[in-house]
């Protein structure tokens, strides 16, 4: 037992390397917040494209569904490696292929791009579940008032849908936050890589344990918030059916 405590819970090692691990964790949080904001927007766009009416827009719906299916199926790690290993060789402006936006290195943005592409697909399905949970009469009533399909979606359907899916969105944020550690494979100094480097130098895993604790400080309160939101939504809809919200966890 002493060996386990010394290897994984050495307080002196945690204290010694706290600032390094915290610095890596800050980078992790930055990636997660930026990627989540962009993925929320991209997922909403995908969900709205998927809901476009009419036979003339069938190709758009098919392409959108294909995108969602593909990027929900491709492992995030492989996508990170694909983007980081080949984007710089595409015939595109250097600002896009080797991004250095806001003073962040290119591997930071490669990780963000991969997370947005994947989680945008997952969030599109979350939005879709919320949209489909809104009674069909809402759209009919909006159209009868002279609104176009787009106006009805923007003013009536989407606001209601978003309120219904806040809890699963927070679940996706939690998953995305944890998946930022995959960026360590492209030498981004986020919390996992920092902890691994310290482990290699000290032959002690306490720095990695410290990183895990930092994740728990964020994730556990979020889990309780999600539980409360789900319970509240169940109370609201206890007299009727509840649309199932898809999840990949």
Phi and psi in degrees as GROMACS dihedral restraints (atoms count N, CA, C in turn):
[ dihedral_restraints ]
;  ai    aj    ak    al  type     phi  dphi    fc
    3     4     5     6     1   -61.0    20    10
    4     5     6     7     1   -37.3    20    10
    6     7     8     9     1   -65.7    20    10
    7     8     9    10     1   -38.7    20    10
    9    10    11    12     1   -64.9    20    10
   10    11    12    13     1   -45.8    20    10
   12    13    14    15     1   -61.9    20    10
   13    14    15    16     1   -43.2    20    10
   15    16    17    18     1   -66.3    20    10
   16    17    18    19     1   -35.7    20    10
   18    19    20    21     1   -77.0    20    10
   19    20    21    22     1   -37.8    20    10
   21    22    23    24     1  -113.1    20    10
   22    23    24    25     1   -19.7    20    10
   24    25    26    27     1  -131.5    20    10
   25    26    27    28     1    37.4    20    10
   27    28    29    30     1   -75.8    20    10
   28    29    30    31     1   107.0    20    10
   30    31    32    33     1   -62.9    20    10
   31    32    33    34     1   -35.1    20    10
   33    34    35    36     1   -65.5    20    10
   34    35    36    37     1   -39.4    20    10
   36    37    38    39     1   -67.0    20    10
   37    38    39    40     1   -41.8    20    10
   39    40    41    42     1   -61.4    20    10
   40    41    42    43     1   -43.7    20    10
   42    43    44    45     1   -66.0    20    10
   43    44    45    46     1   -41.2    20    10
   45    46    47    48     1   -63.2    20    10
   46    47    48    49     1   -38.4    20    10
   48    49    50    51     1  -108.4    20    10
   49    50    51    52     1    14.4    20    10
   51    52    53    54     1   -58.6    20    10
   52    53    54    55     1   -46.2    20    10
   54    55    56    57     1   -64.5    20    10
   55    56    57    58     1   -37.2    20    10
   57    58    59    60     1   -65.7    20    10
   58    59    60    61     1   -46.2    20    10
   60    61    62    63     1   -65.9    20    10
   61    62    63    64     1   -40.2    20    10
   63    64    65    66     1   -63.4    20    10
   64    65    66    67     1   -40.2    20    10
   66    67    68    69     1   -60.9    20    10
   67    68    69    70     1   -41.1    20    10
   69    70    71    72     1   -66.2    20    10
   70    71    72    73     1   -36.7    20    10
   72    73    74    75     1   -69.3    20    10
   73    74    75    76     1   -33.9    20    10
   75    76    77    78     1   -61.6    20    10
   76    77    78    79     1   -41.8    20    10
   78    79    80    81     1   -62.0    20    10
   79    80    81    82     1   -40.9    20    10
   81    82    83    84     1   -58.8    20    10
   82    83    84    85     1   -45.5    20    10
   84    85    86    87     1   -64.6    20    10
   85    86    87    88     1   -41.1    20    10
   87    88    89    90     1   -60.7    20    10
   88    89    90    91     1   -46.1    20    10
   90    91    92    93     1   -59.5    20    10
   91    92    93    94     1   -46.2    20    10
   93    94    95    96     1   -63.4    20    10
   94    95    96    97     1   -43.0    20    10
   96    97    98    99     1   -68.0    20    10
   97    98    99   100     1   -44.7    20    10
   99   100   101   102     1   -65.5    20    10
  100   101   102   103     1   -46.2    20    10
  102   103   104   105     1   -64.0    20    10
  103   104   105   106     1   -38.5    20    10
  105   106   107   108     1   -65.8    20    10
  106   107   108   109     1   -44.8    20    10
  108   109   110   111     1   -59.4    20    10
  109   110   111   112     1   -45.4    20    10
  111   112   113   114     1   -70.5    20    10
  112   113   114   115     1   -38.2    20    10
  114   115   116   117     1   -67.7    20    10
  115   116   117   118     1   -35.5    20    10
  117   118   119   120     1   -61.7    20    10
  118   119   120   121     1   -42.8    20    10
  120   121   122   123     1   -68.2    20    10
  121   122   123   124     1   -47.2    20    10
  123   124   125   126     1   -65.0    20    10
  124   125   126   127     1   -40.1    20    10
  126   127   128   129     1   -63.5    20    10
  127   128   129   130     1   -38.9    20    10
  129   130   131   132     1   -65.4    20    10
  130   131   132   133     1   -42.4    20    10
  132   133   134   135     1   -59.7    20    10
  133   134   135   136     1   -45.9    20    10
  135   136   137   138     1   -62.1    20    10
  136   137   138   139     1   -43.1    20    10
  138   139   140   141     1   -63.5    20    10
  139   140   141   142     1   -40.2    20    10
  141   142   143   144     1   -69.2    20    10
  142   143   144   145     1   -39.0    20    10
  144   145   146   147     1   -62.4    20    10
  145   146   147   148     1   -37.7    20    10
  147   148   149   150     1   -67.9    20    10
  148   149   150   151     1   -24.7    20    10
  150   151   152   153     1   -93.8    20    10
  151   152   153   154     1     1.7    20    10
  153   154   155   156     1   -60.2    20    10
  154   155   156   157     1   135.0    20    10
  156   157   158   159     1   -89.1    20    10
  157   158   159   160     1   163.5    20    10
  159   160   161   162     1    96.5    20    10
  160   161   162   163     1   148.7    20    10
  162   163   164   165     1   -67.8    20    10
  163   164   165   166     1   -31.6    20    10
  165   166   167   168     1   -63.3    20    10
  166   167   168   169     1   -26.2    20    10
  168   169   170   171     1   -98.7    20    10
  169   170   171   172     1    11.8    20    10
  171   172   173   174     1   -56.7    20    10
  172   173   174   175     1   -43.3    20    10
  174   175   176   177     1   -58.5    20    10
  175   176   177   178     1   -37.2    20    10
  177   178   179   180     1   -64.2    20    10
  178   179   180   181     1   -43.2    20    10
  180   181   182   183     1   -64.4    20    10
  181   182   183   184     1   -41.1    20    10
  183   184   185   186     1   -64.0    20    10
  184   185   186   187     1   -45.0    20    10
  186   187   188   189     1   -62.4    20    10
  187   188   189   190     1   -40.2    20    10
  189   190   191   192     1   -65.4    20    10
  190   191   192   193     1   -45.9    20    10
  192   193   194   195     1   -62.4    20    10
  193   194   195   196     1   -40.1    20    10
  195   196   197   198     1   -62.5    20    10
  196   197   198   199     1   -44.0    20    10
  198   199   200   201     1   -58.8    20    10
  199   200   201   202     1   -49.0    20    10
  201   202   203   204     1   -60.1    20    10
  202   203   204   205     1   -44.4    20    10
  204   205   206   207     1   -64.5    20    10
  205   206   207   208     1   -43.1    20    10
  207   208   209   210     1   -66.0    20    10
  208   209   210   211     1   -48.7    20    10
  210   211   212   213     1   -78.4    20    10
  211   212   213   214     1   -14.0    20    10
  213   214   215   216     1   -80.2    20    10
  214   215   216   217     1   -19.4    20    10
  216   217   218   219     1   -96.5    20    10
  217   218   219   220     1   -21.9    20    10
  219   220   221   222     1   -82.8    20    10
  220   221   222   223     1   127.1    20    10
  222   223   224   225     1   -59.4    20    10
  223   224   225   226     1   137.0    20    10
  225   226   227   228     1   -59.6    20    10
  226   227   228   229     1   -38.4    20    10
  228   229   230   231     1   -60.1    20    10
  229   230   231   232     1   -43.9    20    10
  231   232   233   234     1   -64.1    20    10
  232   233   234   235     1   -39.7    20    10
  234   235   236   237     1   -65.5    20    10
  235   236   237   238     1   -40.5    20    10
  237   238   239   240     1   -59.2    20    10
  238   239   240   241     1   -43.4    20    10
  240   241   242   243     1   -67.8    20    10
  241   242   243   244     1   -38.7    20    10
  243   244   245   246     1   -63.0    20    10
  244   245   246   247     1   -46.8    20    10
  246   247   248   249     1   -67.1    20    10
  247   248   249   250     1   -48.1    20    10
  249   250   251   252     1   -68.9    20    10
  250   251   252   253     1   -28.0    20    10
  252   253   254   255     1   -91.3    20    10
  253   254   255   256     1   -12.3    20    10
  255   256   257   258     1  -136.8    20    10
  256   257   258   259     1   -16.9    20    10
  258   259   260   261     1   -59.7    20    10
  259   260   261   262     1   -37.5    20    10
  261   262   263   264     1   -64.8    20    10
  262   263   264   265     1   -17.7    20    10
  264   265   266   267     1   -96.6    20    10
  265   266   267   268     1    -1.4    20    10
  267   268   269   270     1   -78.9    20    10
  268   269   270   271     1   149.8    20    10
  270   271   272   273     1   -78.0    20    10
  271   272   273   274     1    65.5    20    10
  273   274   275   276     1  -127.3    20    10
  274   275   276   277     1   163.7    20    10
  276   277   278   279     1   -55.4    20    10
  277   278   279   280     1   142.9    20    10
  279   280   281   282     1   -60.1    20    10
  280   281   282   283     1   -29.2    20    10
  282   283   284   285     1   -61.5    20    10
  283   284   285   286     1   -25.2    20    10
  285   286   287   288     1   -94.2    20    10
  286   287   288   289     1   -37.2    20    10
  288   289   290   291     1   -83.2    20    10
  289   290   291   292     1   -30.6    20    10
  291   292   293   294     1  -129.1    20    10
  292   293   294   295     1    69.3    20    10
  294   295   296   297     1   -67.3    20    10
  295   296   297   298     1   138.6    20    10
  297   298   299   300     1  -130.8    20    10
  298   299   300   301     1    34.7    20    10
  300   301   302   303     1   -65.0    20    10
  301   302   303   304     1   140.8    20    10
  303   304   305   306     1    54.2    20    10
  304   305   306   307     1    29.1    20    10
  306   307   308   309     1    78.2    20    10
  307   308   309   310     1     5.7    20    10
  309   310   311   312     1   -91.5    20    10
  310   311   312   313     1   145.8    20    10
  312   313   314   315     1   -71.7    20    10
  313   314   315   316     1   165.2    20    10
  315   316   317   318     1   -61.8    20    10
  316   317   318   319     1   -36.9    20    10
  318   319   320   321     1   -67.1    20    10
  319   320   321   322     1   -26.7    20    10
  321   322   323   324     1   -60.4    20    10
  322   323   324   325     1   -47.9    20    10
  324   325   326   327     1   -74.7    20    10
  325   326   327   328     1   -29.7    20    10
  327   328   329   330     1   -61.4    20    10
  328   329   330   331     1   -41.4    20    10
  330   331   332   333     1   -64.4    20    10
  331   332   333   334     1   -43.0    20    10
  333   334   335   336     1   -61.3    20    10
  334   335   336   337     1   -45.8    20    10
  336   337   338   339     1   -57.7    20    10
  337   338   339   340     1   -47.4    20    10
  339   340   341   342     1   -62.6    20    10
  340   341   342   343     1   -43.3    20    10
  342   343   344   345     1   -63.5    20    10
  343   344   345   346     1   -40.7    20    10
  345   346   347   348     1   -65.8    20    10
  346   347   348   349     1   -43.7    20    10
  348   349   350   351     1   -61.1    20    10
  349   350   351   352     1   -42.8    20    10
  351   352   353   354     1   -77.7    20    10
  352   353   354   355     1   -51.1    20    10
  354   355   356   357     1   -74.2    20    10
  355   356   357   358     1   -22.4    20    10
  357   358   359   360     1   -61.1    20    10
  358   359   360   361     1   -38.7    20    10
  360   361   362   363     1   -65.9    20    10
  361   362   363   364     1   -44.3    20    10
  363   364   365   366     1   -64.9    20    10
  364   365   366   367     1   -42.4    20    10
  366   367   368   369     1   -68.8    20    10
  367   368   369   370     1   -29.3    20    10
  369   370   371   372     1   -59.4    20    10
  370   371   372   373     1   -39.5    20    10
  372   373   374   375     1   -70.2    20    10
  373   374   375   376     1   -34.3    20    10
  375   376   377   378     1   -64.6    20    10
  376   377   378   379     1   -46.9    20    10
  378   379   380   381     1   -59.4    20    10
  379   380   381   382     1   -43.2    20    10
  381   382   383   384     1   -60.1    20    10
  382   383   384   385     1   -43.2    20    10
  384   385   386   387     1   -61.3    20    10
  385   386   387   388     1   -39.4    20    10
  387   388   389   390     1   -66.7    20    10
  388   389   390   391     1   -42.2    20    10
  390   391   392   393     1   -63.0    20    10
  391   392   393   394     1   -42.5    20    10
  393   394   395   396     1   -72.6    20    10
  394   395   396   397     1   -17.5    20    10
  396   397   398   399     1   -80.4    20    10
  397   398   399   400     1   -14.8    20    10
  399   400   401   402     1   -76.9    20    10
  400   401   402   403     1   127.5    20    10
  402   403   404   405     1   -53.4    20    10
  403   404   405   406     1   137.9    20    10
  405   406   407   408     1   -58.5    20    10
  406   407   408   409     1   -27.0    20    10
  408   409   410   411     1   -62.7    20    10
  409   410   411   412     1   -23.9    20    10
  411   412   413   414     1   -64.0    20    10
  412   413   414   415     1   -44.4    20    10
  414   415   416   417     1   -66.3    20    10
  415   416   417   418     1   -42.9    20    10
  417   418   419   420     1   -62.1    20    10
  418   419   420   421     1   -41.1    20    10
  420   421   422   423     1   -65.3    20    10
  421   422   423   424     1   -41.7    20    10
  423   424   425   426     1   -64.2    20    10
  424   425   426   427     1   -41.6    20    10
  426   427   428   429     1   -67.6    20    10
  427   428   429   430     1   -34.6    20    10
  429   430   431   432     1   -68.0    20    10
  430   431   432   433     1   -20.5    20    10
  432   433   434   435     1   -86.5    20    10
  433   434   435   436     1     2.2    20    10
  435   436   437   438     1    97.6    20    10
  436   437   438   439     1     4.5    20    10
  438   439   440   441     1   -75.1    20    10
  439   440   441   442     1   146.2    20    10
  441   442   443   444     1   -75.9    20    10
  442   443   444   445     1   171.1    20    10
  444   445   446   447     1   -58.3    20    10
  445   446   447   448     1   -44.1    20    10
  447   448   449   450     1   -64.2    20    10
  448   449   450   451     1   -41.7    20    10
  450   451   452   453     1   -65.4    20    10
  451   452   453   454     1   -40.3    20    10
  453   454   455   456     1   -65.3    20    10
  454   455   456   457     1   -40.8    20    10
  456   457   458   459     1   -63.8    20    10
  457   458   459   460     1   -45.2    20    10
  459   460   461   462     1   -69.0    20    10
  460   461   462   463     1   -41.2    20    10
  462   463   464   465     1   -94.8    20    10
  463   464   465   466     1   -26.4    20    10
  465   466   467   468     1  -117.5    20    10
  466   467   468   469     1   -54.1    20    10
  468   469   470   471     1   -77.4    20    10
  469   470   471   472     1   -53.6    20    10
  471   472   473   474     1   -60.0    20    10
  472   473   474   475     1   -44.5    20    10
  474   475   476   477     1   -57.9    20    10
  475   476   477   478     1   -40.1    20    10
  477   478   479   480     1   -68.4    20    10
  478   479   480   481     1   -40.3    20    10
  480   481   482   483     1   -63.0    20    10
  481   482   483   484     1   -43.2    20    10
  483   484   485   486     1   -62.0    20    10
  484   485   486   487     1   -41.1    20    10
  486   487   488   489     1   -61.6    20    10
  487   488   489   490     1   -30.6    20    10
  489   490   491   492     1   -77.5    20    10
  490   491   492   493     1   -19.9    20    10
  492   493   494   495     1  -118.6    20    10
  493   494   495   496     1    19.3    20    10
  495   496   497   498     1   -60.3    20    10
  496   497   498   499     1   -43.1    20    10
  498   499   500   501     1   -61.2    20    10
  499   500   501   502     1   -51.3    20    10
  501   502   503   504     1   -64.5    20    10
  502   503   504   505     1   -28.4    20    10
  504   505   506   507     1   -64.4    20    10
  505   506   507   508     1   -41.0    20    10
  507   508   509   510     1   -64.9    20    10
  508   509   510   511     1   -35.0    20    10
  510   511   512   513     1   -61.8    20    10
  511   512   513   514     1   -42.0    20    10
  513   514   515   516     1   -65.5    20    10
  514   515   516   517     1   -38.2    20    10
  516   517   518   519     1   -62.1    20    10
  517   518   519   520     1   -41.6    20    10
  519   520   521   522     1   -60.1    20    10
  520   521   522   523     1   -45.1    20    10
  522   523   524   525     1   -64.4    20    10
  523   524   525   526     1   -42.6    20    10
  525   526   527   528     1   -62.1    20    10
  526   527   528   529     1   -42.8    20    10
  528   529   530   531     1   -57.2    20    10
  529   530   531   532     1   -44.0    20    10
  531   532   533   534     1   -69.9    20    10
  532   533   534   535     1   -34.5    20    10
  534   535   536   537     1   -72.0    20    10
  535   536   537   538     1   -13.5    20    10
  537   538   539   540     1   -60.8    20    10
  538   539   540   541     1   -22.8    20    10
  540   541   542   543     1   -63.7    20    10
  541   542   543   544     1   -20.5    20    10
  543   544   545   546     1   -65.9    20    10
  544   545   546   547     1   -19.3    20    10
  546   547   548   549     1   -65.8    20    10
  547   548   549   550     1   -11.9    20    10
  549   550   551   552     1   -62.5    20    10
  550   551   552   553     1   -22.9    20    10
  552   553   554   555     1   -70.9    20    10
  553   554   555   556     1   -17.0    20    10
  555   556   557   558     1  -109.9    20    10
  556   557   558   559     1    29.9    20    10
  558   559   560   561     1    62.3    20    10
  559   560   561   562     1    31.4    20    10
  561   562   563   564     1   -87.8    20    10
  562   563   564   565     1   128.1    20    10
  564   565   566   567     1   -78.1    20    10
  565   566   567   568     1    54.8    20    10
  567   568   569   570     1   -83.3    20    10
  568   569   570   571     1  -175.6    20    10
  570   571   572   573     1   -62.0    20    10
  571   572   573   574     1   -36.9    20    10
  573   574   575   576     1   -68.0    20    10
  574   575   576   577     1   -43.7    20    10
  576   577   578   579     1   -67.4    20    10
  577   578   579   580     1   -40.4    20    10
  579   580   581   582     1   -60.0    20    10
  580   581   582   583     1   -47.1    20    10
  582   583   584   585     1   -63.2    20    10
  583   584   585   586     1   -38.9    20    10
  585   586   587   588     1   -65.8    20    10
  586   587   588   589     1   -42.0    20    10
  588   589   590   591     1   -61.6    20    10
  589   590   591   592     1   -42.6    20    10
  591   592   593   594     1   -65.8    20    10
  592   593   594   595     1   -39.6    20    10
  594   595   596   597     1   -60.4    20    10
  595   596   597   598     1   -41.2    20    10
  597   598   599   600     1   -65.4    20    10
  598   599   600   601     1   -37.5    20    10
  600   601   602   603     1   -78.2    20    10
  601   602   603   604     1   -34.5    20    10
  603   604   605   606     1  -104.6    20    10
  604   605   606   607     1   -10.1    20    10
  606   607   608   609     1    55.6    20    10
  607   608   609   610     1    35.2    20    10
  609   610   611   612     1  -139.9    20    10
  610   611   612   613     1   138.7    20    10
  612   613   614   615     1   -98.9    20    10
  613   614   615   616     1     9.8    20    10
  615   616   617   618     1   -64.5    20    10
  616   617   618   619     1   -30.5    20    10
  618   619   620   621     1   -66.0    20    10
  619   620   621   622     1   -37.7    20    10
  621   622   623   624     1   -67.5    20    10
  622   623   624   625     1   -38.9    20    10
  624   625   626   627     1   -61.2    20    10
  625   626   627   628     1   -39.8    20    10
  627   628   629   630     1   -61.1    20    10
  628   629   630   631     1   -42.8    20    10
  630   631   632   633     1   -60.3    20    10
  631   632   633   634     1   -41.8    20    10
  633   634   635   636     1   -62.3    20    10
  634   635   636   637     1   -39.5    20    10
  636   637   638   639     1   -62.8    20    10
  637   638   639   640     1   -39.6    20    10
  639   640   641   642     1   -62.7    20    10
  640   641   642   643     1   -39.2    20    10
  642   643   644   645     1   -62.2    20    10
  643   644   645   646     1   -42.9    20    10
  645   646   647   648     1   -62.1    20    10
  646   647   648   649     1   -34.7    20    10
  648   649   650   651     1   -60.3    20    10
  649   650   651   652     1   -31.7    20    10
  651   652   653   654     1   -89.1    20    10
  652   653   654   655     1   -45.1    20    10
  654   655   656   657     1   -72.9    20    10
  655   656   657   658     1   -42.0    20    10
  657   658   659   660     1   -63.0    20    10
  658   659   660   661     1   -46.8    20    10
  660   661   662   663     1   -60.7    20    10
  661   662   663   664     1   -37.3    20    10
  663   664   665   666     1   -62.0    20    10
  664   665   666   667     1   -39.8    20    10
  666   667   668   669     1   -61.5    20    10
  667   668   669   670     1   -39.5    20    10
  669   670   671   672     1   -68.1    20    10
  670   671   672   673     1   -38.7    20    10
  672   673   674   675     1   -61.5    20    10
  673   674   675   676     1   -43.2    20    10
  675   676   677   678     1   -61.5    20    10
  676   677   678   679     1   -43.9    20    10
  678   679   680   681     1   -58.2    20    10
  679   680   681   682     1   -43.7    20    10
  681   682   683   684     1   -66.1    20    10
  682   683   684   685     1   -41.3    20    10
  684   685   686   687     1   -64.4    20    10
  685   686   687   688     1   -41.1    20    10
  687   688   689   690     1   -64.2    20    10
  688   689   690   691     1   -44.4    20    10
  690   691   692   693     1   -62.0    20    10
  691   692   693   694     1   -40.4    20    10
  693   694   695   696     1   -65.3    20    10
  694   695   696   697     1   -42.4    20    10
  696   697   698   699     1   -66.1    20    10
  697   698   699   700     1   -37.2    20    10
  699   700   701   702     1   -64.9    20    10
  700   701   702   703     1   -37.6    20    10
  702   703   704   705     1   -64.9    20    10
  703   704   705   706     1   -39.0    20    10
  705   706   707   708     1   -66.0    20    10
  706   707   708   709     1   -34.6    20    10
  708   709   710   711     1  -108.9    20    10
  709   710   711   712     1    15.7    20    10
  711   712   713   714     1   -63.1    20    10
  712   713   714   715     1   -20.0    20    10
  714   715   716   717     1   -90.4    20    10
  715   716   717   718     1    -4.1    20    10
  717   718   719   720     1  -140.0    20    10
  718   719   720   721     1  -178.4    20    10
  720   721   722   723     1   -75.4    20    10
  721   722   723   724     1   153.6    20    10
  723   724   725   726     1  -118.0    20    10
  724   725   726   727     1   127.8    20    10
  726   727   728   729     1   -67.9    20    10
  727   728   729   730     1   138.7    20    10
  729   730   731   732     1   -78.9    20    10
  730   731   732   733     1   130.9    20    10
  732   733   734   735     1  -100.0    20    10
  733   734   735   736     1   124.2    20    10
  735   736   737   738     1   -68.2    20    10
  736   737   738   739     1   150.7    20    10
  738   739   740   741     1  -145.2    20    10
  739   740   741   742     1   151.7    20    10
  741   742   743   744     1  -109.1    20    10
  742   743   744   745     1    16.3    20    10
